[in-house]
Structure formats: C-alpha cells, structure tokens
C-alpha cells in the first residue's frame, strides 16, 4: 500500500507549492489593486446633475 498515489510525501510538496503560489498571487494583486485605485481616483470627475422630474415624454402615450 506504500505505492498509493497521494502519499504523505506528495502532499507536503503540493502544500508547499500551493503556499508559495498563494503568497505570490496575494502580494502582486495587492500592488495591482493599489495602482488601480490610484488610477481611478486620478480620473477627472464631472459634477453630478440630476435629470429633471417629471421626465418629458417624447414617444407615444
């Protein structure tokens, strides 16, 4: 039974690989997220103007 796939040695390797991949993804995504928020906040913004109420009807009634 020692040749069963998924033995404890393989699990340790997979766990290490997954931990390294998770750390790498989270660290790079954090920097990307910060850059994206900075870019969005730097965009010019127009003053919001509400539409007139009641709306004018231009179609059929």
Backbone as ProteinMPNN parsed JSONL, in Angstrom:
{"seq_chain_A": "XXXXXXXXXXXXXXXXXXXXXXXXXXXXXXXXXXXXXXXXXXXXXXXXXXXXXXXXXXXXX", "coords_chain_A": {"N_chain_A": [[0.804, -1.188, 0.0], [2.171, 1.113, 0.082], [2.683, 2.356, -2.312], [0.607, 3.93, -3.1], [-0.949, 6.52, -4.893], [-0.66, 9.973, -3.982], [0.526, 9.928, -1.515], [1.949, 10.777, 1.734], [4.34, 12.182, 1.283], [3.98, 13.387, -1.228], [1.85, 15.073, -0.635], [3.021, 16.97, 1.038], [4.739, 18.287, -0.707], [2.873, 19.377, -2.549], [1.464, 21.037, -0.806], [3.439, 22.883, -0.053], [3.991, 24.035, -2.574], [1.471, 25.166, -3.19], [1.214, 27.009, -1.099], [3.338, 28.761, -1.655], [2.518, 29.713, -4.15], [0.088, 30.963, -3.492], [0.95, 33.014, -1.757], [2.528, 34.496, -3.552], [0.599, 35.312, -5.438], [-1.174, 36.865, -3.851], [0.524, 38.917, -2.948], [1.301, 40.243, -5.322], [-1.187, 40.97, -6.361], [-2.088, 42.776, -4.475], [-0.457, 45.032, -4.87], [-1.2, 45.646, -7.485], [-3.9, 46.228, -7.094], [-3.742, 48.558, -5.508], [-2.494, 50.3, -7.356], [-4.498, 50.421, -9.287], [-6.657, 51.62, -7.896], [-5.526, 54.127, -7.36], [-5.281, 55.076, -9.989], [-7.993, 55.205, -10.769], [-8.985, 57.128, -8.964], [-7.591, 59.338, -9.887], [-8.802, 60.115, -12.218], [-10.62, 62.589, -14.075], [-13.517, 64.127, -12.699], [-16.937, 64.758, -13.282], [-19.351, 67.095, -12.146], [-22.214, 65.829, -10.616], [-25.396, 65.991, -12.032], [-28.801, 66.061, -11.496], [-31.457, 64.502, -13.385], [-34.188, 66.224, -14.919], [-37.397, 66.325, -13.279], [-40.833, 65.877, -13.606], [-40.049, 63.399, -16.116], [-39.822, 64.398, -19.524], [-42.138, 63.494, -22.018], [-41.449, 61.99, -25.021], [-42.214, 60.118, -26.753], [-44.742, 57.786, -27.816], [-47.959, 57.815, -26.271]], "CA_chain_A": [[0.0, 0.0, 0.0], [3.018, 2.296, 0.135], [2.778, 2.97, -3.636], [-0.665, 4.579, -3.407], [-0.745, 7.926, -5.259], [-1.131, 10.915, -2.981], [1.104, 9.618, -0.218], [2.26, 11.946, 2.55], [5.429, 12.937, 0.66], [3.407, 14.217, -2.287], [1.021, 16.107, -0.028], [3.894, 18.028, 1.544], [5.199, 19.047, -1.882], [1.733, 20.152, -3.036], [1.163, 22.078, 0.181], [4.471, 23.91, -0.196], [3.772, 24.714, -3.848], [0.263, 25.974, -3.071], [1.506, 28.124, -0.195], [4.181, 29.708, -2.386], [1.685, 30.312, -5.201], [-0.875, 31.846, -2.834], [1.69, 34.193, -1.299], [2.915, 35.262, -4.733], [-0.602, 35.928, -6.01], [-1.686, 37.898, -2.968], [1.435, 40.06, -2.875], [1.248, 41.001, -6.575], [-2.516, 41.54, -6.523], [-2.191, 43.935, -3.585], [0.174, 46.162, -5.554], [-2.044, 45.967, -8.635], [-5.109, 46.848, -6.564], [-3.398, 49.929, -5.117], [-2.289, 51.068, -8.587], [-5.801, 50.603, -9.938], [-7.415, 52.605, -7.117], [-4.888, 55.421, -7.611], [-5.652, 55.479, -11.346], [-9.416, 55.559, -10.785], [-9.151, 58.388, -8.238], [-6.961, 60.417, -10.636], [-9.632, 60.479, -13.361], [-11.437, 63.786, -13.842], [-14.907, 63.823, -12.349], [-17.912, 65.807, -13.539], [-20.346, 67.287, -11.096], [-23.443, 65.099, -10.916], [-26.574, 66.837, -12.175], [-29.959, 65.177, -11.621], [-32.337, 64.706, -14.529], [-35.401, 66.935, -14.495], [-38.546, 65.483, -12.955], [-41.053, 64.576, -14.268], [-39.414, 63.321, -17.43], [-40.665, 64.82, -20.657], [-42.474, 62.352, -22.879], [-41.171, 62.265, -26.434], [-42.708, 58.97, -27.521], [-46.196, 57.611, -27.837], [-48.564, 57.68, -24.922]], "C_chain_A": [[0.852, 1.259, 0.0], [3.127, 2.989, -1.228], [1.47, 3.646, -4.052], [-0.395, 6.039, -3.767], [-1.311, 8.849, -4.18], [-0.616, 10.607, -1.603], [1.526, 10.893, 0.504], [3.391, 12.79, 1.955], [4.916, 13.866, -0.434], [2.58, 15.348, -1.692], [1.86, 17.267, 0.495], [4.379, 18.9, 0.392], [4.067, 19.921, -2.415], [1.394, 21.295, -2.09], [2.171, 23.212, 0.079], [4.257, 24.713, -1.471], [2.559, 25.643, -3.769], [0.485, 27.177, -2.169], [2.336, 29.185, -0.905], [3.369, 30.433, -3.46], [0.69, 31.306, -4.61], [-0.202, 33.128, -2.372], [2.05, 35.089, -2.481], [1.715, 36.001, -5.319], [-1.102, 37.07, -5.147], [-0.778, 39.117, -2.923], [1.399, 40.88, -4.16], [-0.119, 41.63, -6.779], [-2.712, 42.75, -5.621], [-1.608, 45.177, -4.229], [-0.672, 46.596, -6.748], [-3.313, 46.673, -8.195], [-4.841, 48.305, -6.19], [-3.184, 50.818, -6.342], [-3.607, 51.379, -9.276], [-6.635, 51.653, -9.211], [-6.835, 53.999, -7.333], [-5.27, 55.953, -8.988], [-7.105, 55.924, -11.406], [-9.639, 56.906, -10.093], [-8.551, 59.57, -8.989], [-7.792, 60.863, -11.84], [-10.429, 61.739, -13.052], [-12.892, 63.395, -13.593], [-15.78, 65.022, -12.673], [-18.843, 65.904, -12.344], [-21.632, 66.585, -11.515], [-24.607, 66.067, -10.957], [-27.771, 65.914, -12.341], [-30.778, 65.5, -12.867], [-33.591, 65.428, -14.045], [-36.549, 65.965, -14.242], [-39.792, 66.306, -13.058], [-40.407, 64.572, -15.647], [-40.368, 63.762, -18.527], [-40.924, 63.609, -21.533], [-42.266, 62.757, -24.32], [-41.717, 61.17, -27.316], [-44.227, 58.939, -27.527], [-46.716, 57.435, -26.437], [-49.667, 56.686, -24.929]], "O_chain_A": [[0.315, 2.365, -0.074], [3.621, 4.114, -1.292], [1.258, 3.903, -5.237], [0.309, 6.731, -3.033], [-2.318, 8.535, -3.546], [-1.244, 10.978, -0.612], [1.462, 11.978, -0.073], [3.387, 14.01, 2.117], [5.371, 15.004, -0.549], [2.611, 16.469, -2.2], [1.447, 18.423, 0.402], [4.42, 20.124, 0.514], [4.287, 21.097, -2.703], [1.072, 22.398, -2.532], [1.791, 24.382, 0.12], [4.333, 25.942, -1.45], [2.619, 26.782, -4.232], [-0.016, 28.263, -2.46], [2.065, 30.378, -0.772], [3.526, 31.639, -3.648], [0.477, 32.379, -5.175], [-0.738, 34.217, -2.578], [1.89, 36.308, -2.409], [1.811, 37.181, -5.656], [-1.423, 38.139, -5.665], [-1.268, 40.244, -2.864], [1.462, 42.108, -4.095], [-0.206, 42.73, -7.326], [-3.445, 43.669, -5.987], [-2.195, 46.256, -4.148], [-0.837, 47.792, -6.989], [-3.758, 47.615, -8.85], [-5.633, 49.187, -6.523], [-3.641, 51.961, -6.366], [-3.801, 52.481, -9.788], [-7.258, 52.495, -9.857], [-7.591, 54.961, -7.474], [-5.551, 57.142, -9.14], [-7.411, 56.933, -12.042], [-10.404, 57.734, -10.587], [-8.961, 60.707, -8.753], [-7.501, 61.907, -12.424], [-10.865, 61.945, -11.919], [-13.418, 62.461, -14.197], [-15.418, 66.162, -12.38], [-19.085, 64.928, -11.635], [-22.083, 66.738, -12.65], [-24.795, 66.867, -10.041], [-27.769, 65.064, -13.232], [-30.785, 66.636, -13.339], [-34.005, 65.262, -12.898], [-36.663, 64.928, -14.895], [-39.766, 67.44, -12.58], [-40.241, 65.622, -16.267], [-41.574, 63.523, -18.456], [-40.03, 62.794, -21.76], [-42.834, 63.743, -24.789], [-41.679, 61.298, -28.54], [-44.893, 59.943, -27.275], [-46.013, 56.969, -25.54], [-50.287, 56.444, -23.894]]}, "name": "protein", "num_of_chains": 1, "seq": "XXXXXXXXXXXXXXXXXXXXXXXXXXXXXXXXXXXXXXXXXXXXXXXXXXXXXXXXXXXXX"}
